[in-house]
């Protein structure tokens, strides 16, 4: 006996030590990850799946997001123009001195526009605007047309900033080409080396910055927010009449992080405190409370570590959801404590674990099934949530089966007989009302009541159910856009081809189609690489046109130049330059190498190798996309080979709808699997009776949304998966209690109610989340679990038996 006791003590010590090491390693890894670059993912686009069948389209979406992600814009406004300009200079200087930005541009540095002309000058005979091309091609009297163009060029007193030398460009073709370049794409004007917008009596000045690091890094966000706050305070002190509006991904990321951290604290603290009070009231034992939270804490810490290990990053959505997992993870320890307090003979920790293992195993299996379905959905955040939850409840279950018996060796000092007796009386009355033969009659009545609600169900698959931007930041961004004169459009075209030239040709064809759109279908202009670099064919056609209509008669051309006053040496030099000009056309590579092309380089995606296909791709960006012109844009894309219209928001919304429909089949399949599992455990009649409460819970939740006219979405459907996984546990706990001859059904029912209360408290708080996805998730879970626990006594057999 002594040897056996010694061996048992060593076993208990080994179990405690193993769990201590696991907890230590998991906690160390979490601390290690949070001490370095923050593992928290605040990029809202990281939530979204790849929605395009063409991976090149996804690359385009990423390229546009990255092109704008490291920029921030500040708009300094005042009714006094001098104040606005002075404040903008002070604001820019303060941002620069803070060191939080890689660059700050308030006053524009001197720029030699000759750099732009220098790139195009060697290729000038292959560059013609549409008007110049049409004028040359359609002239009835070529010599007279050339003379008129030359006279207009000489005597026109107005020249733009990209004016060319008369000797190098006598007919102004290159100057016209340079003037048509889409360099200025906004309503801003250059005043005193500042970018200024005038709206009524308001003057606004733009300050543009770039970040040192990613907009989604916490250190970058803190540095930017601190610098902006200090600069704002300094500016307001000197010019109280000025205001600042700001736009940039870093501000949305920081707002999302702050909101999520507040929700994590609120949900975590409120649910933990509420669960603690409930457990203290039911168990009257601080020791059981600490052990219950120990098991839950182990599950959450291990889930955090495992998720970061698998995914590398931890999305804020996962973190908020993790805070609500407390209510589910604590269920396993609650059921163990119920057996512990209900023990009528000498307490045996291992025997207690064995007695509760079947119920917890079935409950774990149903929960894992619900979360496993989430893991199949191609939403990165939902995969993370599924991984987090499965790891958390798996560890919580294992700790209840091994660690708690090793810590809860001594029996209870006092049992809650009175509470359990009241609970037994309540269960008997409620079971009498809804259990037995009445269960199927009640089910039929509930289905009849629910039917009109099901018929009223409507859906809403808008992407904004997933992402909700801070309204203050949205208002400021709209103010910036209004001042700058840029439309808010995330739609674009992706143009693909087997070569660079094919891409440029197709982009040109697309541009011509867009230019042909009028009225409500107009896009008010577009941006593309082909506006900066015409295709080799277009350049060759322009050169051929000039050769045919200008240089075909050298004597007449010389005479025209002489009559205009050109010296012979200058005329000869220009005429000779046509023969000496570059035979090779201007290429995209040469344009990309020019420093001034940097703001437009995101328009060229370059080579790709996707799905076994190789080629080149570019982006064409329309300036205005509305519901009225979008069908015309889609049709324009379909009409040209290799062109795709990309609308990330519409694609995700479409995917929402498709997976919402598919989730109905997943839910049906999951119900069949749960039914099969329960039939395997309890037999056909018992399995159907145990499945009935959660089936009615799912149906009742759907009906409630229909009656309330609340649109149903993917996240409601996915929450029903968890209603199935978690809600089935309550019926299982009661059914298992009936199978144990020594079980106190009053204690079991008290445990079920406590489990449901803790789950409702934690998941129900998700219904208060500012994230629409979590709000839908939480509201559905709370309603479904409430119905499931109320109907759980339907699962109890007519009379208590010791086997299924």
Secondary structure, 3 states (H helix, E strand, C coil): CHHHHHHHHHHHHHHHHHHHHHHHHHHHHHHHHHHCCCCEECCHHHHCCCCCCCHHHHHHHHHHHHHHHCEEEEEEEECCHHHHHHHHHHHHHHHHHHCCEEEEECECCCCCCHHHHHHHHCCHHHCCCHHHHHHHHHCCCHHHHHHHHHHHHHHCCCCCCCCCCCCCCCCCHHHHHHHHCCCCCCCCEEECCEEEEEECCEEEEEEEEEECCCCCCHHHHHHHHHHHHHHHHHHHHHCCCCEEEEEEHHHHHHHHHHHHHHHHHHHHHHHHHHHHHHHHHHHCCHHHHHHHHHHHHHHHHHHHHHHHHHHCCEEHHHHHHHHHCHHHHHHHHHHHHHHHHCCCCCCCHHHHHHHHHHHHHHHHHHHHHHHHHHHHCCCHHHHHHHHHHHHHHHHHHHHHHHHHHHHCCCCCCCCCHHHHHHHHHHHHHHHHHHCCCHHHHHHHHHHHHHHHHHHCCCECCCHHHCCCCCHHHHHHHHHHHHHHCCCCCCCEEEEEECCHHHHHHHHHHHHHHHHHCCHHHCCCCEECHHHCCCCHHHHHHHHHHHHHHCCCCHHHHHHHHHHCCCCHHHHHHHHHHHHHCCCCCCCHHHHHHCHHHHHHHHHEEEEEEECCEEEEEEEEEECCCCHHHHHHHHHHHHCCCCEEEECHHHHHHHHHHHHHHHHHHHHHHHHHHHHHHHHHHHHHHHHHHHHHHHHHHHHHHHHHHHHCCCCECHHHHHHHHHHHHHHHHHHHHHHHHHHCCCCCHHHHHHHHHHHHHHHHHHHHHHCCCCCHHHHHHHHHHHHHHHHHHHHHHHHCCCCCCCCC
